[in-house]
Structures are given as structure tokens and as C-alpha cells.
């Protein structure tokens, strides 16, 4: 062992390797056609309304979470495909919902046609590696672990196989909501939105198959910024939809791996904003823009008074030209 790493043996050294290094296959992607092809990419977008409903008042119980890691060729932008690594062939992964005090049993299955090992690190879990060390699975393997949801909040989960940033940049992130004992105020609609970055060798908008660029990732220079995995994911048929007089709640996270978000809805004000997704703290009131770090989240509520089209952005607005635009359509 390298001398200066000797004192880091065990979990600490393992965590260092998760964050900063380790071998990865570099995208062999010898997958069946059903996993998508460059000329026929899959739709990997998770719809903003694809999330389970509120839990309500109930005692703690055991919740089972089954995650399948799937490597696919998906649509990144019009006429542009990309090799995504995913939880469930969608980006972000499934929205997980639990209550404080619940015991959460997690089973991760890595598809046999994967080129990589995969795992899951739940930021909601108080366990070494957030579950990564227990769930790291080679292609064709299933691994499991359990944790107790001790703290309410909205938390990120992501793959943590070395190099973790590569797996996250390729689409392996999602959110888990741990509801407090006393439920949040009721709203009419809920939405699930996660921001991410994609680092490609080819320039933004280049047609064909875009390939991952480790150098750009290391320099934190993404070609694409995306909501829910792809350019245009939350516009047109994918736009958030609501009616005048309703209150909507957006569960918003940043997968990253590197960039903060200044989340803003043009033409609206967040009536309640749970800063850093802390549900144990009172929400901020009447907020225009809220900052969310990579690996972080927020919960925002918006009362809708005026019909029309509202635009979801990161208020680092130059990112809009690289794909980071969504829509909220409010009808009478």
C-alpha cells in the first residue's frame, strides 16, 4: 500500500476511492438493441408528474425499494443520442417516498448486460457510504441493505461506484422524500424535477452519438445542462401543467455532479421554500430564487393566480442555451 494511504485503510480509503478514482470500463456498451441505438435512442426522460402521492398520517413501517441499474442509449437532444447509465432506464431514477421512522429495505439489481458495476448511496441513510458498500453490484448481481429513515427531508441518492462523478454525470441520481410525522401542508399537484450536467466530446447540438468526455468533467465544463435527463424534457408534452387557483409543489434536486443551481420560475414567487430541503425547519416565505448545491435539494410551493406559460430556469441564465429550460403551463 502507498505509505501515505496506509492510515486510510478500511472504509475511509474505500470512500476516497469512491470519490476520486478507480477503474471503469469506459463505455463498452455492448447492449441489446432493446436498450436503444444511436439511430433509435430510447426516451429516458422521467415525467415531472411521475411520483407517488403523499403518505399522510400513519405509523412507521417497512418500505421496500427495488432499483434496477440499466445502461441505455437514449435521446439527449433532437438528433443527438448518448449512453446513459440509469436507475430504471429513466433520468432521474424513481422518486422514493417514505416517512420518518420507516425501515427501508433496498435491493439493487445490476442488469447482466451492463458494462459497469453500479451501487446506490442514499443521502437519507446514516450508514457507511450511504449504502454504497453494501450494494455495489457487478453486472448480473443483486445486493441489498436496510436503513432506518431517522431524519425528515428531501434527499439525493446516486451511484457511488468509482469514479462516482462519472456515474452521476451519466444519469445515475434521484430523490428520496422522508416525510415528517406531521405531513406538509396539502397542495393540489406535486412535481419531480432534477437538474444535471452532461459532459460530451462533441459540442452542444452536434447530431449523432455524443460520447462522454472525462477531461471536460474534470474541468467542470459541461456541454449540456438538463432537467430530467434531456434537453426539452419539460417543455411541450413534458411541461408541468396546473390550473389557476391551485397550489403546486416542486420537489427539486441537483444531481450534478458539479454545478450549483439557482432555481427560479420566471413570473412566479415561491410562497414557501424549504431551504436545503430541511423539513424540520420553518420554510422561507416569498422567495424569488433558491440556491441548491450538487447533491442537494429543495421543496417549493407556488400558488397560481394568473394563467399563462411560466419558465423554469437556473438563473445562471447562460445555461438555458445549453438546454436548461422547462415550462409550467397554467390554464383557467
BELQUI-V250316 format. One record per residue. N is the residue number from 0. RES is the residue in one small letter. PHI is phi as a letter, one per 30 degrees, with the letter a starting at -180 (none if undefined). PSI is psi in degrees with one decimal (999 if undefined). OMEGA is omega in whole degrees, 0 to 359 (NA if undefined). Layout:
n=N res=RES phi=PHI psi=PSI omega=OMEGA
n=N res=RES phi=PHI psi=PSI omega=OMEGA
This chain:
n=0 res=x phi=none psi=143.0 omega=177
n=1 res=x phi=e psi=131.6 omega=188
n=2 res=x phi=e psi=-44.6 omega=185
n=3 res=x phi=d psi=-7.5 omega=175
n=4 res=x phi=c psi=-5.1 omega=185
n=5 res=x phi=e psi=-39.2 omega=182
n=6 res=x phi=d psi=-9.8 omega=182
n=7 res=x phi=c psi=7.9 omega=183
n=8 res=x phi=e psi=151.4 omega=181
n=9 res=x phi=j psi=-151.3 omega=185
n=10 res=x phi=e psi=-35.1 omega=182
n=11 res=x phi=d psi=-44.1 omega=177
n=12 res=x phi=d psi=-39.3 omega=178
n=13 res=x phi=e psi=-42.3 omega=180
n=14 res=x phi=d psi=-39.3 omega=177
n=15 res=x phi=e psi=-41.8 omega=180
n=16 res=x phi=d psi=-36.9 omega=177
n=17 res=x phi=e psi=-43.6 omega=186
n=18 res=x phi=d psi=-35.4 omega=195
n=19 res=x phi=b psi=-7.5 omega=183
n=20 res=x phi=a psi=-167.9 omega=182
n=21 res=x phi=j psi=161.1 omega=183
n=22 res=x phi=d psi=143.7 omega=169
n=23 res=x phi=b psi=153.4 omega=192
n=24 res=x phi=d psi=-11.6 omega=175
n=25 res=x phi=i psi=20.4 omega=171
n=26 res=x phi=i psi=54.4 omega=175
n=27 res=x phi=d psi=-44.9 omega=171
n=28 res=x phi=h psi=48.7 omega=174
n=29 res=x phi=c psi=73.8 omega=188
n=30 res=x phi=c psi=159.8 omega=175
n=31 res=x phi=d psi=156.6 omega=181
n=32 res=x phi=e psi=-28.7 omega=180
n=33 res=x phi=d psi=-18.1 omega=177
n=34 res=x phi=d psi=9.0 omega=178
n=35 res=x phi=j psi=151.3 omega=178
n=36 res=x phi=b psi=162.1 omega=182
n=37 res=x phi=e psi=-37.3 omega=181
n=38 res=x phi=c psi=-0.3 omega=177
n=39 res=x phi=b psi=65.1 omega=184
n=40 res=x phi=d psi=151.5 omega=177
n=41 res=x phi=d psi=156.3 omega=169
n=42 res=x phi=d psi=111.0 omega=182
n=43 res=x phi=c psi=0.2 omega=186
n=44 res=x phi=d psi=130.2 omega=169
n=45 res=x phi=d psi=124.7 omega=180
n=46 res=x phi=d psi=144.7 omega=183
n=47 res=x phi=d psi=-22.5 omega=179
n=48 res=x phi=c psi=13.2 omega=180
n=49 res=x phi=c psi=81.7 omega=178
n=50 res=x phi=a psi=148.9 omega=179
n=51 res=x phi=d psi=157.0 omega=182
n=52 res=x phi=d psi=172.5 omega=182
n=53 res=x phi=e psi=149.1 omega=180
n=54 res=x phi=d psi=-37.9 omega=184
n=55 res=x phi=i psi=-164.2 omega=182
n=56 res=x phi=d psi=122.9 omega=176
n=57 res=x phi=a psi=159.4 omega=176
n=58 res=x phi=d psi=163.0 omega=177
n=59 res=x phi=d psi=149.8 omega=178
n=60 res=x phi=a psi=-177.4 omega=178
n=61 res=x phi=c psi=130.7 omega=181
n=62 res=x phi=c psi=130.9 omega=178
n=63 res=x phi=c psi=132.8 omega=179
n=64 res=x phi=b psi=116.9 omega=178
n=65 res=x phi=c psi=119.3 omega=180
n=66 res=x phi=c psi=131.5 omega=174
n=67 res=x phi=c psi=126.1 omega=178
n=68 res=x phi=c psi=127.0 omega=187
n=69 res=x phi=b psi=130.7 omega=176
n=70 res=x phi=c psi=124.2 omega=186
n=71 res=x phi=b psi=161.9 omega=168
n=72 res=x phi=c psi=115.1 omega=187
n=73 res=x phi=b psi=169.4 omega=179
n=74 res=x phi=d psi=117.8 omega=175
n=75 res=x phi=c psi=-40.0 omega=179
n=76 res=x phi=a psi=174.5 omega=178
n=77 res=x phi=e psi=121.8 omega=177
n=78 res=x phi=i psi=17.6 omega=177
n=79 res=x phi=b psi=126.9 omega=178
n=80 res=x phi=c psi=162.8 omega=182
n=81 res=x phi=a psi=147.9 omega=175
n=82 res=x phi=d psi=104.7 omega=179
n=83 res=x phi=c psi=147.7 omega=166
n=84 res=x phi=c psi=128.4 omega=194
n=85 res=x phi=b psi=163.1 omega=162
n=86 res=x phi=c psi=105.1 omega=176
n=87 res=x phi=i psi=22.3 omega=177
n=88 res=x phi=i psi=20.2 omega=177
n=89 res=x phi=b psi=154.5 omega=174
n=90 res=x phi=b psi=124.4 omega=357
n=91 res=x phi=d psi=178.0 omega=175
n=92 res=x phi=d psi=176.6 omega=183
n=93 res=x phi=d psi=145.1 omega=176
n=94 res=x phi=d psi=120.6 omega=181
n=95 res=x phi=c psi=135.1 omega=184
n=96 res=x phi=b psi=130.1 omega=180
n=97 res=x phi=b psi=-179.3 omega=179
n=98 res=x phi=b psi=148.8 omega=178
n=99 res=x phi=e psi=135.0 omega=183
n=100 res=x phi=j psi=-16.1 omega=178
n=101 res=x phi=d psi=148.8 omega=168
n=102 res=x phi=c psi=124.9 omega=185
n=103 res=x phi=c psi=116.1 omega=177
n=104 res=x phi=c psi=117.4 omega=184
n=105 res=x phi=c psi=129.2 omega=171
n=106 res=x phi=b psi=123.2 omega=178
n=107 res=x phi=c psi=125.9 omega=177
n=108 res=x phi=c psi=121.5 omega=178
n=109 res=x phi=c psi=118.8 omega=183
n=110 res=x phi=e psi=144.6 omega=183
n=111 res=x phi=d psi=-24.5 omega=181
n=112 res=x phi=d psi=9.8 omega=177
n=113 res=x phi=d psi=152.6 omega=175
n=114 res=x phi=c psi=-11.4 omega=188
n=115 res=x phi=b psi=157.8 omega=160
n=116 res=x phi=d psi=151.5 omega=175
n=117 res=x phi=b psi=163.2 omega=180
n=118 res=x phi=a psi=-175.6 omega=173
n=119 res=x phi=b psi=133.8 omega=175
n=120 res=x phi=c psi=111.0 omega=176
n=121 res=x phi=c psi=118.8 omega=176
n=122 res=x phi=d psi=-16.0 omega=177
n=123 res=x phi=d psi=-9.4 omega=185
n=124 res=x phi=c psi=131.2 omega=172
n=125 res=x phi=c psi=86.0 omega=182
n=126 res=x phi=a psi=151.2 omega=181
n=127 res=x phi=e psi=125.4 omega=180
n=128 res=x phi=i psi=8.1 omega=180
n=129 res=x phi=i psi=18.3 omega=183
n=130 res=x phi=j psi=-9.6 omega=183
n=131 res=x phi=e psi=-49.0 omega=186
n=132 res=x phi=d psi=-29.7 omega=181
n=133 res=x phi=d psi=-23.4 omega=187
n=134 res=x phi=c psi=-1.9 omega=181
n=135 res=x phi=e psi=117.6 omega=188
n=136 res=x phi=b psi=131.8 omega=172
n=137 res=x phi=d psi=162.8 omega=176
n=138 res=x phi=e psi=129.8 omega=180
n=139 res=x phi=i psi=-5.4 omega=181
n=140 res=x phi=c psi=155.2 omega=169
n=141 res=x phi=b psi=138.2 omega=179
n=142 res=x phi=b psi=150.9 omega=184
n=143 res=x phi=b psi=156.3 omega=169
n=144 res=x phi=a psi=166.0 omega=179
n=145 res=x phi=b psi=148.9 omega=173
n=146 res=x phi=b psi=158.2 omega=177
n=147 res=x phi=c psi=130.8 omega=180
n=148 res=x phi=d psi=97.2 omega=188
n=149 res=x phi=d psi=-26.4 omega=187
n=150 res=x phi=b psi=129.9 omega=176
n=151 res=x phi=d psi=154.3 omega=178
n=152 res=x phi=l psi=174.5 omega=174
n=153 res=x phi=c psi=119.2 omega=190
n=154 res=x phi=b psi=148.1 omega=174
n=155 res=x phi=d psi=147.1 omega=162
n=156 res=x phi=b psi=155.3 omega=183
n=157 res=x phi=a psi=162.2 omega=171
n=158 res=x phi=d psi=143.5 omega=182
n=159 res=x phi=b psi=17.2 omega=175
n=160 res=x phi=d psi=137.9 omega=180
n=161 res=x phi=d psi=140.1 omega=349
n=162 res=x phi=d psi=123.9 omega=187
n=163 res=x phi=e psi=-39.1 omega=182
n=164 res=x phi=d psi=-32.5 omega=178
n=165 res=x phi=d psi=-46.6 omega=181
n=166 res=x phi=d psi=-39.5 omega=179
n=167 res=x phi=d psi=-45.9 omega=180
n=168 res=x phi=d psi=-27.1 omega=180
n=169 res=x phi=d psi=2.8 omega=170
n=170 res=x phi=j psi=8.3 omega=187
n=171 res=x phi=c psi=77.8 omega=178
n=172 res=x phi=a psi=160.0 omega=178
n=173 res=x phi=a psi=-172.2 omega=182
n=174 res=x phi=b psi=146.0 omega=170
n=175 res=x phi=b psi=128.2 omega=177
n=176 res=x phi=c psi=122.2 omega=172
n=177 res=x phi=c psi=104.0 omega=185
n=178 res=x phi=d psi=145.8 omega=177
n=179 res=x phi=d psi=168.3 omega=178
n=180 res=x phi=e psi=-44.1 omega=175
n=181 res=x phi=c psi=117.1 omega=185
n=182 res=x phi=e psi=156.2 omega=173
n=183 res=x phi=d psi=158.4 omega=177
n=184 res=x phi=e psi=139.6 omega=181
n=185 res=x phi=d psi=147.9 omega=176
n=186 res=x phi=b psi=169.5 omega=183
n=187 res=x phi=d psi=-34.6 omega=181
n=188 res=x phi=b psi=150.2 omega=177
n=189 res=x phi=b psi=146.9 omega=181
n=190 res=x phi=b psi=155.8 omega=186
n=191 res=x phi=b psi=112.0 omega=184
n=192 res=x phi=b psi=129.3 omega=177
n=193 res=x phi=b psi=133.8 omega=179
n=194 res=x phi=c psi=141.9 omega=177
n=195 res=x phi=b psi=176.2 omega=179
n=196 res=x phi=b psi=147.1 omega=176
n=197 res=x phi=b psi=129.3 omega=184
n=198 res=x phi=c psi=111.5 omega=183
n=199 res=x phi=b psi=149.0 omega=174
n=200 res=x phi=d psi=-40.6 omega=183
n=201 res=x phi=d psi=149.7 omega=180
n=202 res=x phi=d psi=155.7 omega=178
n=203 res=x phi=e psi=131.6 omega=176
n=204 res=x phi=i psi=-4.6 omega=178
n=205 res=x phi=d psi=131.5 omega=182
n=206 res=x phi=d psi=155.8 omega=180
n=207 res=x phi=j psi=-158.3 omega=181
n=208 res=x phi=d psi=117.2 omega=177
n=209 res=x phi=d psi=138.0 omega=183
n=210 res=x phi=c psi=145.3 omega=181
n=211 res=x phi=d psi=141.9 omega=180
n=212 res=x phi=b psi=105.8 omega=182
n=213 res=x phi=d psi=-31.8 omega=180
n=214 res=x phi=d psi=-44.1 omega=178
n=215 res=x phi=d psi=-37.7 omega=177
n=216 res=x phi=d psi=-44.3 omega=179
n=217 res=x phi=d psi=-31.7 omega=178
n=218 res=x phi=d psi=-1.5 omega=182
n=219 res=x phi=h psi=49.4 omega=180
n=220 res=x phi=b psi=77.7 omega=181
n=221 res=x phi=d psi=147.6 omega=171
n=222 res=x phi=d psi=-30.5 omega=184
n=223 res=x phi=b psi=140.9 omega=165
n=224 res=x phi=c psi=136.2 omega=187
n=225 res=x phi=b psi=148.2 omega=161
n=226 res=x phi=c psi=132.5 omega=176
n=227 res=x phi=h psi=39.8 omega=164
n=228 res=x phi=j psi=-23.0 omega=188
n=229 res=x phi=a psi=155.4 omega=173
n=230 res=x phi=d psi=131.6 omega=178
n=231 res=x phi=i psi=10.4 omega=183
n=232 res=x phi=d psi=-34.8 omega=187
n=233 res=x phi=c psi=35.3 omega=173
n=234 res=x phi=b psi=169.8 omega=180
n=235 res=x phi=h psi=-124.4 omega=183
n=236 res=x phi=d psi=-19.2 omega=180
n=237 res=x phi=c psi=0.2 omega=183
n=238 res=x phi=d psi=150.0 omega=172
n=239 res=x phi=d psi=141.2 omega=184
n=240 res=x phi=b psi=137.0 omega=179
n=241 res=x phi=a psi=179.9 omega=183
n=242 res=x phi=b psi=154.5 omega=175
n=243 res=x phi=e psi=137.5 omega=180
n=244 res=x phi=j psi=-11.5 omega=179
n=245 res=x phi=d psi=159.6 omega=169
n=246 res=x phi=c psi=130.5 omega=179
n=247 res=x phi=c psi=151.5 omega=177
n=248 res=x phi=b psi=130.7 omega=177
n=249 res=x phi=c psi=120.4 omega=170
n=250 res=x phi=d psi=109.2 omega=189
n=251 res=x phi=c psi=131.5 omega=177
n=252 res=x phi=b psi=168.1 omega=176
n=253 res=x phi=b psi=110.8 omega=176
n=254 res=x phi=d psi=-37.8 omega=181
n=255 res=x phi=i psi=-140.1 omega=24
n=256 res=x phi=c psi=-5.1 omega=195
n=257 res=x phi=b psi=-25.1 omega=193
n=258 res=x phi=c psi=136.0 omega=170
n=259 res=x phi=d psi=159.6 omega=172
n=260 res=x phi=b psi=141.3 omega=170
n=261 res=x phi=c psi=82.3 omega=190
n=262 res=x phi=d psi=131.6 omega=187
n=263 res=x phi=a psi=143.3 omega=173
n=264 res=x phi=c psi=111.6 omega=185
n=265 res=x phi=d psi=122.7 omega=180
n=266 res=x phi=j psi=2.8 omega=179
n=267 res=x phi=b psi=166.3 omega=178
n=268 res=x phi=b psi=136.6 omega=177
n=269 res=x phi=d psi=113.3 omega=179
n=270 res=x phi=d psi=-40.2 omega=175
n=271 res=x phi=b psi=136.9 omega=177
n=272 res=x phi=b psi=118.2 omega=180
n=273 res=x phi=d psi=98.8 omega=188
n=274 res=x phi=d psi=131.4 omega=181
n=275 res=x phi=h psi=21.0 omega=177
n=276 res=x phi=i psi=24.0 omega=174
n=277 res=x phi=d psi=115.3 omega=180
n=278 res=x phi=c psi=0.6 omega=175
n=279 res=x phi=c psi=-13.4 omega=181
n=280 res=x phi=c psi=150.8 omega=176
n=281 res=x phi=d psi=144.9 omega=178
n=282 res=x phi=d psi=153.0 omega=167
n=283 res=x phi=d psi=149.1 omega=181
n=284 res=x phi=c psi=141.1 omega=172
n=285 res=x phi=h psi=67.3 omega=186
n=286 res=x phi=c psi=133.6 omega=181
n=287 res=x phi=d psi=-42.2 omega=185
n=288 res=x phi=b psi=141.1 omega=180
n=289 res=x phi=b psi=135.7 omega=182
n=290 res=x phi=d psi=135.4 omega=180
n=291 res=x phi=b psi=123.5 omega=180
n=292 res=x phi=d psi=162.6 omega=172
n=293 res=x phi=d psi=135.9 omega=186
n=294 res=x phi=i psi=14.0 omega=180
n=295 res=x phi=b psi=179.6 omega=185
n=296 res=x phi=a psi=173.1 omega=172
n=297 res=x phi=a psi=163.3 omega=173
n=298 res=x phi=b psi=127.4 omega=181
n=299 res=x phi=b psi=141.3 omega=177
n=300 res=x phi=c psi=138.3 omega=182
n=301 res=x phi=b psi=123.7 omega=170
n=302 res=x phi=d psi=134.3 omega=187
n=303 res=x phi=c psi=113.7 omega=183
n=304 res=x phi=c psi=-24.5 omega=189
n=305 res=x phi=b psi=131.1 omega=179
n=306 res=x phi=d psi=159.6 omega=177
n=307 res=x phi=k psi=-168.4 omega=183
n=308 res=x phi=c psi=123.4 omega=181
n=309 res=x phi=c psi=144.1 omega=187
n=310 res=x phi=c psi=126.8 omega=174
n=311 res=x phi=d psi=129.4 omega=181
n=312 res=x phi=b psi=164.0 omega=158
n=313 res=x phi=c psi=124.9 omega=187
n=314 res=x phi=d psi=5.7 omega=158
n=315 res=x phi=d psi=79.5 omega=201
n=316 res=x phi=d psi=-17.7 omega=176
n=317 res=x phi=d psi=-20.3 omega=179
n=318 res=x phi=d psi=-18.9 omega=178
n=319 res=x phi=d psi=-34.8 omega=180
n=320 res=x phi=d psi=-10.8 omega=176
n=321 res=x phi=c psi=19.1 omega=169
n=322 res=x phi=j psi=-4.9 omega=191
n=323 res=x phi=c psi=74.7 omega=180
n=324 res=x phi=b psi=134.3 omega=172
n=325 res=x phi=b psi=171.3 omega=182
n=326 res=x phi=b psi=143.2 omega=169
n=327 res=x phi=c psi=115.7 omega=182
n=328 res=x phi=c psi=118.5 omega=182
n=329 res=x phi=c psi=119.4 omega=182
n=330 res=x phi=c psi=162.1 omega=179
n=331 res=x phi=d psi=999 omega=NA
